[in-house]
Amino acid sequence: MAAVFNISSSDIETGKAMAGISYFGILGFIIAMVTSRENRYVMFHSQQSLIPTILFIVRFLPGTPFFVDGIVGLAAFALFIIGLINGFNGKVQPLPLLGEFAYNFGICKSDDTEAE
């Protein structure tokens, strides 16, 4: 079952810009963490933003075959676009396929009191 995040509508409204900015690589992540540490919406998207950033970095590992590099690059770009749209539009939705993995980063803790 997916984690439950109790993010207030005021956090969403005040955090939309920083949530979107968090997807712009390590620099965007750091800016969001420094400026909006108390905003749960920004922290949710900050932890999600690490997935496309990590995938982008993996592309440059030595010995990575060209076709793997291409597939990982396309996946990173697609996740970046999806996250960017979700962040700026106020959606609290994990990224496809790897978003659940981002919960393990522990940046924004979920409220699993309703979990089975």
Backbone as a chain_set.jsonl record, in Angstrom:
{"seq": "MAAVFNISSSDIETGKAMAGISYFGILGFIIAMVTSRENRYVMFHSQQSLIPTILFIVRFLPGTPFFVDGIVGLAAFALFIIGLINGFNGKVQPLPLLGEFAYNFGICKSDDTEAE", "coords": {"N": [[0.843, -1.187, 0.0], [0.462, 2.239, -0.712], [2.241, 4.964, 0.748], [0.832, 7.368, 3.007], [0.508, 10.76, 2.775], [0.029, 13.506, 4.702], [-0.48, 16.367, 3.636], [-0.935, 19.721, 3.836], [-3.271, 21.979, 2.256], [-2.383, 24.579, 2.251], [0.401, 24.268, 2.429], [0.812, 23.115, -0.06], [0.006, 25.171, -1.829], [1.824, 27.257, -1.152], [4.195, 26.018, -1.726], [4.48, 25.246, -4.394], [6.194, 26.424, -6.391], [8.828, 25.961, -5.398], [8.721, 23.192, -5.245], [8.637, 22.454, -7.922], [11.083, 23.525, -8.766], [12.83, 21.889, -7.394], [13.296, 19.694, -9.0], [15.336, 20.281, -10.734], [17.98, 18.973, -10.93], [20.876, 18.444, -8.782], [21.441, 21.004, -7.801], [18.89, 22.272, -7.819], [17.615, 20.602, -5.981], [19.108, 21.16, -3.642], [18.572, 23.918, -3.322], [15.788, 23.835, -2.852], [15.77, 22.334, -0.48], [17.144, 24.002, 1.313], [15.641, 26.38, 1.34], [12.982, 25.651, 1.912], [12.538, 23.792, 4.004], [10.631, 23.211, 5.984], [8.269, 22.793, 4.684], [6.083, 20.361, 3.839], [5.146, 19.55, 1.348], [7.069, 20.46, -0.479], [9.228, 18.971, 0.468], [8.323, 16.384, -0.089], [8.378, 16.405, -2.921], [11.064, 16.956, -3.238], [12.323, 14.598, -2.395], [11.313, 12.899, -4.347], [12.499, 14.026, -6.573], [15.095, 13.171, -6.545], [15.25, 10.728, -7.828], [15.121, 10.997, -10.804], [17.478, 12.491, -10.958], [19.493, 10.801, -9.962], [19.31, 8.749, -11.873], [20.123, 10.193, -14.128], [22.8, 10.702, -13.479], [23.789, 8.093, -13.423], [23.909, 7.516, -16.098], [26.385, 8.394, -16.921], [28.305, 6.694, -15.981], [31.332, 4.899, -16.326], [31.772, 2.48, -18.893], [29.135, 1.894, -19.413], [26.827, 0.487, -21.561], [25.875, 1.738, -24.821], [23.129, 1.528, -25.61], [21.873, 1.106, -23.142], [22.533, 3.45, -21.89], [21.042, 5.224, -23.453], [18.382, 4.359, -22.939], [18.186, 4.729, -20.145], [18.65, 7.465, -20.078], [16.383, 8.465, -21.477], [14.389, 7.576, -19.711], [15.074, 9.028, -17.388], [14.655, 11.64, -18.32], [11.897, 11.571, -18.922], [10.823, 11.079, -16.342], [11.699, 13.4, -15.089], [10.185, 15.373, -16.447], [7.534, 14.562, -15.799], [7.628, 14.78, -12.986], [8.203, 17.511, -12.723], [5.885, 18.697, -13.823], [3.971, 17.661, -12.004], [4.916, 18.826, -9.612], [4.728, 21.659, -10.035], [1.991, 21.82, -10.479], [0.699, 21.113, -8.157], [0.274, 18.444, -7.365], [0.282, 15.553, -5.335], [1.779, 12.992, -5.946], [3.467, 10.006, -6.442], [6.353, 9.401, -8.541], [6.154, 7.485, -11.592], [6.794, 3.973, -11.481], [9.431, 4.155, -10.058], [8.915, 5.871, -7.979], [7.886, 4.968, -5.527], [10.143, 3.844, -4.426], [11.544, 6.095, -3.718], [10.492, 6.849, -1.298], [12.006, 5.571, 0.593], [14.201, 7.18, 0.986], [13.736, 8.87, 3.073], [13.387, 11.651, 3.44], [10.983, 13.059, 3.532], [8.784, 12.067, 5.742], [6.173, 9.681, 5.758], [2.732, 9.467, 6.81], [1.805, 6.726, 8.045], [-0.3, 5.754, 9.529], [-2.742, 4.904, 8.683], [-2.232, 2.724, 7.223], [-2.452, -0.709, 6.167]], "CA": [[0.0, 0.0, 0.0], [1.235, 3.484, -0.816], [2.323, 5.786, 1.946], [-0.138, 8.455, 3.062], [1.125, 12.019, 3.16], [-0.926, 14.534, 5.106], [0.101, 17.642, 3.223], [-2.012, 20.706, 3.857], [-3.447, 22.753, 1.022], [-1.543, 25.783, 2.333], [1.754, 23.84, 2.056], [0.831, 22.912, -1.504], [-0.054, 26.473, -2.496], [3.05, 28.032, -0.936], [5.373, 25.261, -2.122], [4.47, 24.813, -5.796], [7.385, 26.873, -7.13], [10.01, 25.24, -4.916], [8.573, 21.776, -5.6], [9.063, 22.347, -9.317], [12.517, 23.831, -8.837], [13.594, 20.776, -6.824], [13.597, 18.712, -10.039], [16.45, 20.715, -11.575], [19.253, 18.389, -10.526], [21.375, 18.595, -7.414], [21.299, 22.405, -7.417], [17.481, 22.483, -7.497], [17.355, 19.876, -4.738], [19.715, 21.912, -2.532], [17.807, 25.161, -3.154], [14.515, 23.485, -2.217], [16.021, 21.886, 0.899], [17.583, 25.135, 2.134], [14.623, 27.426, 1.451], [11.633, 25.194, 2.267], [12.674, 22.558, 4.79], [9.449, 22.961, 6.814], [7.105, 22.58, 3.834], [6.009, 18.926, 3.539], [4.939, 19.376, -0.09], [8.377, 20.625, -1.111], [10.06, 17.832, 0.856], [7.85, 15.234, -0.855], [8.912, 16.489, -4.283], [12.53, 16.886, -3.168], [12.747, 13.193, -2.381], [10.992, 12.34, -5.652], [13.417, 14.582, -7.574], [16.373, 12.462, -6.525], [15.198, 9.584, -8.747], [15.663, 11.343, -12.121], [18.854, 12.974, -10.815], [20.354, 9.612, -9.851], [19.326, 8.101, -13.195], [20.944, 11.006, -15.025], [24.203, 10.486, -13.106], [24.125, 6.724, -13.805], [24.209, 7.521, -17.532], [27.779, 8.752, -17.17], [29.233, 5.714, -15.421], [32.166, 4.282, -17.37], [31.439, 1.116, -19.29], [27.713, 1.713, -19.649], [26.561, 0.31, -22.997], [25.185, 2.854, -25.459], [21.676, 1.369, -25.577], [21.447, 1.296, -21.753], [22.653, 4.888, -21.681], [19.885, 5.846, -24.101], [17.152, 4.007, -22.219], [18.227, 5.411, -18.853], [18.504, 8.89, -20.357], [14.978, 8.724, -21.777], [13.626, 7.389, -18.473], [15.362, 10.168, -16.516], [13.993, 12.819, -18.893], [10.45, 11.402, -18.738], [10.521, 11.271, -14.917], [11.915, 14.821, -14.827], [9.023, 16.108, -16.965], [6.371, 14.2, -14.983], [7.808, 15.395, -11.673], [8.104, 18.962, -12.891], [4.464, 19.007, -13.988], [3.307, 17.391, -10.72], [5.352, 19.805, -8.622], [4.16, 22.982, -10.308], [0.532, 21.754, -10.499], [0.152, 20.819, -6.837], [-0.092, 17.033, -7.206], [1.07, 14.716, -4.43], [1.724, 11.709, -6.626], [4.82, 9.502, -6.689], [6.753, 9.181, -9.931], [5.876, 6.117, -12.031], [7.747, 2.873, -11.309], [10.464, 4.316, -9.041], [8.5, 6.822, -6.951], [7.752, 4.27, -4.237], [11.511, 3.676, -3.935], [11.981, 7.379, -3.159], [10.064, 6.934, 0.104], [13.083, 5.04, 1.432], [15.207, 8.208, 1.234], [13.435, 9.399, 4.396], [13.398, 13.106, 3.525], [9.644, 13.435, 3.969], [8.183, 10.872, 6.317], [4.747, 9.534, 5.529], [1.891, 9.143, 7.955], [1.273, 5.406, 7.721], [-1.223, 5.292, 10.568], [-3.89, 4.302, 8.038], [-1.775, 1.578, 6.421], [-2.952, -2.001, 6.642]], "C": [[0.882, 1.242, 0.0], [1.195, 4.238, 0.502], [1.311, 6.925, 1.851], [0.574, 9.707, 3.559], [0.033, 13.017, 3.48], [-0.292, 15.886, 4.846], [-1.041, 18.639, 3.108], [-2.078, 21.468, 2.538], [-2.618, 24.038, 1.058], [-0.086, 25.45, 2.012], [1.862, 23.66, 0.543], [0.872, 24.257, -2.226], [1.246, 27.262, -2.349], [4.29, 27.322, -1.463], [5.453, 24.86, -3.579], [5.746, 25.196, -6.544], [8.622, 26.09, -6.702], [9.927, 23.752, -5.238], [9.003, 21.554, -7.04], [10.551, 22.552, -9.471], [13.353, 22.659, -8.334], [13.98, 19.734, -7.874], [14.775, 19.092, -10.928], [17.796, 20.274, -10.996], [19.618, 18.628, -9.077], [21.196, 20.028, -6.938], [19.855, 22.726, -7.034], [17.099, 21.816, -6.196], [17.884, 20.667, -3.539], [18.945, 23.207, -2.273], [16.497, 24.879, -2.436], [14.719, 23.086, -0.76], [16.372, 23.064, 1.804], [16.44, 26.128, 2.37], [13.29, 26.949, 2.017], [11.633, 23.915, 3.088], [11.414, 22.209, 5.588], [8.19, 22.681, 5.993], [7.081, 21.119, 3.383], [5.824, 18.663, 2.037], [6.268, 19.482, -0.839], [9.273, 19.441, -0.767], [9.634, 16.559, 0.124], [8.454, 15.258, -2.263], [10.442, 16.486, -4.299], [12.992, 15.443, -3.173], [12.413, 12.523, -3.706], [12.001, 12.798, -6.711], [14.764, 13.871, -7.599], [16.402, 11.288, -7.499], [15.7, 9.97, -10.14], [17.107, 11.846, -12.06], [19.827, 11.802, -10.743], [20.435, 8.896, -11.188], [20.198, 8.868, -14.179], [22.427, 10.792, -14.744], [24.662, 9.096, -13.537], [24.499, 6.648, -15.288], [25.697, 7.714, -17.8], [28.782, 7.802, -16.524], [30.038, 5.076, -16.545], [31.721, 2.847, -17.654], [29.961, 0.861, -19.517], [27.467, 1.572, -21.147], [25.693, 1.442, -23.549], [23.667, 2.732, -25.351], [21.123, 1.538, -24.16], [21.483, 2.784, -21.413], [21.444, 5.614, -22.272], [18.584, 5.596, -23.362], [17.091, 4.733, -20.882], [18.054, 6.914, -19.039], [17.065, 9.274, -20.651], [14.107, 8.589, -20.527], [13.825, 8.578, -17.532], [14.65, 11.418, -17.012], [12.479, 12.743, -18.688], [10.055, 11.632, -17.283], [10.703, 12.731, -14.508], [10.689, 15.627, -15.249], [7.782, 15.822, -16.113], [6.46, 14.861, -13.605], [7.657, 16.903, -11.718], [6.645, 19.391, -13.007], [3.716, 18.791, -12.675], [3.657, 18.451, -9.686], [4.711, 21.162, -8.815], [2.63, 22.984, -10.263], [-0.092, 21.362, -9.169], [-0.281, 19.384, -6.61], [0.856, 16.338, -6.238], [0.947, 13.292, -4.959], [3.148, 11.23, -6.884], [5.091, 9.314, -8.182], [6.462, 7.733, -10.322], [7.072, 5.19, -11.816], [8.703, 3.057, -10.132], [10.081, 5.26, -7.902], [8.362, 6.201, -5.577], [9.13, 4.06, -3.603], [12.003, 4.944, -3.251], [11.542, 7.548, -1.711], [11.165, 6.47, 1.048], [14.173, 6.056, 1.717], [14.978, 8.893, 2.565], [13.474, 10.912, 4.533], [12.066, 13.606, 4.052], [8.972, 12.164, 4.467], [6.689, 10.854, 6.06], [4.033, 9.275, 6.852], [1.203, 7.839, 7.633], [0.327, 4.881, 8.788], [-2.438, 4.617, 9.962], [-3.501, 3.082, 7.219], [-2.29, 0.281, 7.022], [-1.868, -2.8, 7.285]], "O": [[1.929, 1.272, 0.648], [0.23, 4.151, 1.262], [0.976, 7.387, 0.76], [1.171, 9.706, 4.635], [-0.795, 13.338, 2.626], [0.347, 16.471, 5.72], [-1.998, 18.418, 2.366], [-1.092, 21.585, 1.811], [-2.196, 24.531, 0.012], [0.602, 26.258, 1.388], [2.876, 24.01, -0.061], [1.682, 24.454, -3.131], [1.718, 27.867, -3.311], [5.334, 27.952, -1.632], [6.408, 24.192, -3.974], [6.314, 24.369, -7.256], [9.378, 25.61, -7.546], [10.953, 23.116, -5.48], [9.667, 20.562, -7.342], [11.209, 21.833, -10.223], [14.472, 22.457, -8.804], [14.912, 18.962, -7.649], [15.175, 18.307, -11.788], [18.631, 21.098, -10.624], [18.77, 18.971, -8.254], [20.834, 20.248, -5.782], [19.622, 23.388, -6.023], [16.353, 22.38, -5.395], [17.184, 20.824, -2.539], [18.693, 23.553, -1.119], [16.131, 25.603, -1.51], [13.924, 23.462, 0.102], [15.932, 23.109, 2.953], [16.291, 26.654, 3.473], [12.532, 27.758, 2.553], [10.791, 23.044, 2.87], [11.156, 21.033, 5.842], [7.146, 22.362, 6.563], [7.955, 20.685, 2.631], [6.304, 17.652, 1.524], [6.55, 18.68, -1.729], [10.005, 18.956, -1.63], [10.479, 15.743, -0.243], [8.979, 14.25, -2.736], [11.047, 16.054, -5.28], [13.943, 15.095, -3.873], [13.162, 11.654, -4.152], [12.319, 12.049, -7.635], [15.496, 13.968, -8.585], [17.477, 10.892, -7.951], [16.63, 9.332, -10.633], [17.872, 11.649, -13.004], [20.87, 11.819, -11.395], [21.517, 8.477, -11.599], [20.926, 8.269, -14.971], [23.227, 10.71, -15.676], [25.803, 8.932, -13.97], [25.31, 5.812, -15.685], [26.207, 7.239, -18.814], [29.982, 8.078, -16.521], [29.489, 4.748, -17.597], [31.342, 2.108, -16.745], [29.567, -0.274, -19.787], [27.857, 2.446, -21.922], [24.882, 2.026, -22.83], [22.987, 3.709, -25.038], [20.02, 2.058, -23.99], [20.592, 3.308, -20.745], [20.893, 6.519, -21.645], [17.779, 6.508, -23.178], [16.053, 5.293, -20.527], [17.381, 7.564, -18.239], [16.572, 10.281, -20.145], [13.197, 9.389, -20.309], [12.865, 9.079, -16.949], [14.099, 12.176, -16.213], [11.85, 13.736, -18.323], [9.062, 12.308, -17.013], [9.952, 13.243, -13.677], [10.209, 16.47, -14.491], [7.058, 16.748, -15.748], [5.483, 15.431, -13.119], [7.042, 17.496, -10.832], [6.222, 20.347, -12.356], [2.916, 19.635, -12.271], [2.781, 18.923, -8.961], [4.206, 21.753, -7.861], [2.026, 24.032, -10.035], [-1.317, 21.287, -9.073], [-1.121, 19.125, -5.749], [2.073, 16.509, -6.309], [0.13, 12.5, -4.489], [3.949, 11.955, -7.475], [4.174, 9.098, -8.974], [6.516, 6.845, -9.472], [8.223, 5.602, -11.96], [8.775, 2.177, -9.275], [10.852, 5.428, -6.957], [8.685, 6.833, -4.571], [9.263, 4.095, -2.38], [12.792, 4.876, -2.309], [12.158, 8.312, -0.968], [11.242, 6.934, 2.185], [14.999, 5.831, 2.601], [15.914, 9.446, 3.141], [13.585, 11.415, 5.651], [12.024, 14.479, 4.919], [8.633, 11.286, 3.674], [6.021, 11.885, 6.135], [4.644, 8.918, 7.859], [0.137, 7.831, 7.018], [0.174, 3.668, 8.93], [-3.107, 3.836, 10.639], [-4.358, 2.467, 6.585], [-2.531, 0.187, 8.226], [-2.112, -3.916, 7.743]]}, "num_chains": 1, "name": "protein.A"}
